[in-house]
Amino acid sequence: MDHCIACGRELSGQGELCPECQAQGHLRPAANEKHGPRISAAGSRVAAWVIPTNEELMIARHAGALLGLSGPRGSDARRSLT
């Protein structure tokens, strides 16, 4: 579950904007739909940014490190599985 960075309200899904902060003019829905990078309004007291992540890659790297197949940053990614 995600939370609003400005007021702490629980949000139901990824990419959802807090209705309260949106109504007060702190966040820009159009910028959020374009994936930022900045989604907060120019006059907002809080700066909100979209930070791209690749969670699947991070999980794969950590799993590989636990299995001894690669380093945490993928340094041994070409090592054979056999």
PyRosetta script that sets phi, psi and omega in degrees:
from pyrosetta import init, pose_from_sequence

init()
pose = pose_from_sequence("MDHCIACGRELSGQGELCPECQAQGHLRPAANEKHGPRISAAGSRVAAWVIPTNEELMIARHAGALLGLSGPRGSDARRSLT")
pose.set_psi(1, 134.0)
pose.set_omega(1, 177.5)
pose.set_phi(2, -91.4)
pose.set_psi(2, 158.7)
pose.set_omega(2, 177.5)
pose.set_phi(3, -129.0)
pose.set_psi(3, 149.9)
pose.set_omega(3, 176.4)
pose.set_phi(4, -68.4)
pose.set_psi(4, 130.2)
pose.set_omega(4, -179.2)
pose.set_phi(5, -73.2)
pose.set_psi(5, -19.7)
pose.set_omega(5, -177.3)
pose.set_phi(6, -88.3)
pose.set_psi(6, -44.0)
pose.set_omega(6, -174.2)
pose.set_phi(7, -119.1)
pose.set_psi(7, -9.2)
pose.set_omega(7, 178.3)
pose.set_phi(8, 84.5)
pose.set_psi(8, 1.3)
pose.set_omega(8, -179.2)
pose.set_phi(9, -64.3)
pose.set_psi(9, 139.6)
pose.set_omega(9, 179.2)
pose.set_phi(10, -73.8)
pose.set_psi(10, 134.1)
pose.set_omega(10, 179.9)
pose.set_phi(11, -110.5)
pose.set_psi(11, 150.4)
pose.set_omega(11, -173.9)
pose.set_phi(12, -83.4)
pose.set_psi(12, -21.3)
pose.set_omega(12, -176.5)
pose.set_phi(13, -155.3)
pose.set_psi(13, 162.5)
pose.set_omega(13, 178.9)
pose.set_phi(14, -64.0)
pose.set_psi(14, 135.2)
pose.set_omega(14, 178.3)
pose.set_phi(15, 86.5)
pose.set_psi(15, -6.0)
pose.set_omega(15, 179.3)
pose.set_phi(16, -74.7)
pose.set_psi(16, 139.2)
pose.set_omega(16, 175.3)
pose.set_phi(17, -96.4)
pose.set_psi(17, 143.7)
pose.set_omega(17, 178.3)
pose.set_phi(18, -65.8)
pose.set_psi(18, 120.6)
pose.set_omega(18, -178.4)
pose.set_phi(19, -59.7)
pose.set_psi(19, -36.4)
pose.set_omega(19, -179.6)
pose.set_phi(20, -66.0)
pose.set_psi(20, -47.0)
pose.set_omega(20, 179.6)
pose.set_phi(21, -69.3)
pose.set_psi(21, -34.4)
pose.set_omega(21, 177.6)
pose.set_phi(22, -65.3)
pose.set_psi(22, -43.7)
pose.set_omega(22, -179.6)
pose.set_phi(23, -65.1)
pose.set_psi(23, -32.4)
pose.set_omega(23, 179.2)
pose.set_phi(24, -82.1)
pose.set_psi(24, -1.7)
pose.set_omega(24, 176.6)
pose.set_phi(25, 83.9)
pose.set_psi(25, 15.0)
pose.set_omega(25, -179.8)
pose.set_phi(26, -78.7)
pose.set_psi(26, -28.7)
pose.set_omega(26, -175.0)
pose.set_phi(27, -121.3)
pose.set_psi(27, 149.8)
pose.set_omega(27, -179.4)
pose.set_phi(28, -109.2)
pose.set_psi(28, 107.0)
pose.set_omega(28, -178.8)
pose.set_phi(29, -58.2)
pose.set_psi(29, -38.5)
pose.set_omega(29, -178.8)
pose.set_phi(30, -63.2)
pose.set_psi(30, -39.2)
pose.set_omega(30, 178.4)
pose.set_phi(31, -68.1)
pose.set_psi(31, -36.0)
pose.set_omega(31, 177.7)
pose.set_phi(32, -65.6)
pose.set_psi(32, -40.9)
pose.set_omega(32, 178.9)
pose.set_phi(33, -63.6)
pose.set_psi(33, -29.3)
pose.set_omega(33, 178.0)
pose.set_phi(34, -90.2)
pose.set_psi(34, 6.0)
pose.set_omega(34, 179.5)
pose.set_phi(35, 63.9)
pose.set_psi(35, 38.9)
pose.set_omega(35, 171.4)
pose.set_phi(36, 75.0)
pose.set_psi(36, -146.0)
pose.set_omega(36, 18.0)
pose.set_phi(37, -79.0)
pose.set_psi(37, -34.5)
pose.set_omega(37, 178.4)
pose.set_phi(38, -99.9)
pose.set_psi(38, 128.3)
pose.set_omega(38, -178.7)
pose.set_phi(39, -111.6)
pose.set_psi(39, -5.7)
pose.set_omega(39, 177.9)
pose.set_phi(40, -83.0)
pose.set_psi(40, 152.1)
pose.set_omega(40, 178.5)
pose.set_phi(41, -70.4)
pose.set_psi(41, 155.2)
pose.set_omega(41, -176.7)
pose.set_phi(42, -57.9)
pose.set_psi(42, -38.1)
pose.set_omega(42, -177.7)
pose.set_phi(43, -91.2)
pose.set_psi(43, 6.1)
pose.set_omega(43, -176.8)
pose.set_phi(44, -70.8)
pose.set_psi(44, 146.2)
pose.set_omega(44, 177.2)
pose.set_phi(45, -74.7)
pose.set_psi(45, -18.4)
pose.set_omega(45, -179.3)
pose.set_phi(46, -116.6)
pose.set_psi(46, 131.8)
pose.set_omega(46, 175.8)
pose.set_phi(47, -92.7)
pose.set_psi(47, 123.4)
pose.set_omega(47, 179.2)
pose.set_phi(48, -115.8)
pose.set_psi(48, 128.6)
pose.set_omega(48, -177.3)
pose.set_phi(49, -125.8)
pose.set_psi(49, 148.3)
pose.set_omega(49, 172.2)
pose.set_phi(50, -89.3)
pose.set_psi(50, 124.7)
pose.set_omega(50, -179.8)
pose.set_phi(51, -115.8)
pose.set_psi(51, 109.6)
pose.set_omega(51, -178.9)
pose.set_phi(52, -64.2)
pose.set_psi(52, 139.9)
pose.set_omega(52, 177.4)
pose.set_phi(53, -132.1)
pose.set_psi(53, 160.3)
pose.set_omega(53, 174.2)
pose.set_phi(54, -129.4)
pose.set_psi(54, 79.0)
pose.set_omega(54, -174.7)
pose.set_phi(55, -62.2)
pose.set_psi(55, -36.6)
pose.set_omega(55, -179.5)
pose.set_phi(56, -63.2)
pose.set_psi(56, -40.8)
pose.set_omega(56, 178.6)
pose.set_phi(57, -64.6)
pose.set_psi(57, -42.6)
pose.set_omega(57, 179.3)
pose.set_phi(58, -62.9)
pose.set_psi(58, -41.9)
pose.set_omega(58, 178.2)
pose.set_phi(59, -63.0)
pose.set_psi(59, -43.9)
pose.set_omega(59, 179.7)
pose.set_phi(60, -62.7)
pose.set_psi(60, -41.8)
pose.set_omega(60, 179.0)
pose.set_phi(61, -64.3)
pose.set_psi(61, -43.8)
pose.set_omega(61, -180.0)
pose.set_phi(62, -66.9)
pose.set_psi(62, -40.3)
pose.set_omega(62, 177.8)
pose.set_phi(63, -63.2)
pose.set_psi(63, -42.4)
pose.set_omega(63, 178.2)
pose.set_phi(64, -62.4)
pose.set_psi(64, -39.8)
pose.set_omega(64, 178.5)
pose.set_phi(65, -65.7)
pose.set_psi(65, -40.5)
pose.set_omega(65, 178.5)
pose.set_phi(66, -64.3)
pose.set_psi(66, -34.0)
pose.set_omega(66, 179.8)
pose.set_phi(67, -86.2)
pose.set_psi(67, -2.7)
pose.set_omega(67, -179.6)
pose.set_phi(68, 76.6)
pose.set_psi(68, 17.8)
pose.set_omega(68, -177.9)
pose.set_phi(69, -89.3)
pose.set_psi(69, -23.7)
pose.set_omega(69, -178.9)
pose.set_phi(70, -159.9)
pose.set_psi(70, 163.8)
pose.set_omega(70, 174.3)
pose.set_phi(71, -77.7)
pose.set_psi(71, 169.8)
pose.set_omega(71, -177.8)
pose.set_phi(72, -62.0)
pose.set_psi(72, -23.0)
pose.set_omega(72, 179.1)
pose.set_phi(73, -104.7)
pose.set_psi(73, 12.6)
pose.set_omega(73, 177.2)
pose.set_phi(74, 80.7)
pose.set_psi(74, 22.3)
pose.set_omega(74, -175.6)
pose.set_phi(75, -62.9)
pose.set_psi(75, -30.6)
pose.set_omega(75, 179.6)
pose.set_phi(76, -109.6)
pose.set_psi(76, 30.5)
pose.set_omega(76, -172.9)
pose.set_phi(77, -61.8)
pose.set_psi(77, -21.1)
pose.set_omega(77, -177.2)
pose.set_phi(78, -91.5)
pose.set_psi(78, -1.9)
pose.set_omega(78, -179.0)
pose.set_phi(79, -65.3)
pose.set_psi(79, 139.8)
pose.set_omega(79, -177.0)
pose.set_phi(80, -67.7)
pose.set_psi(80, 149.7)
pose.set_omega(80, 177.1)
pose.set_phi(81, -80.7)
pose.set_psi(81, -11.3)
pose.set_omega(81, -177.5)
pose.set_phi(82, -95.2)
pose.dump_pdb("model.pdb")
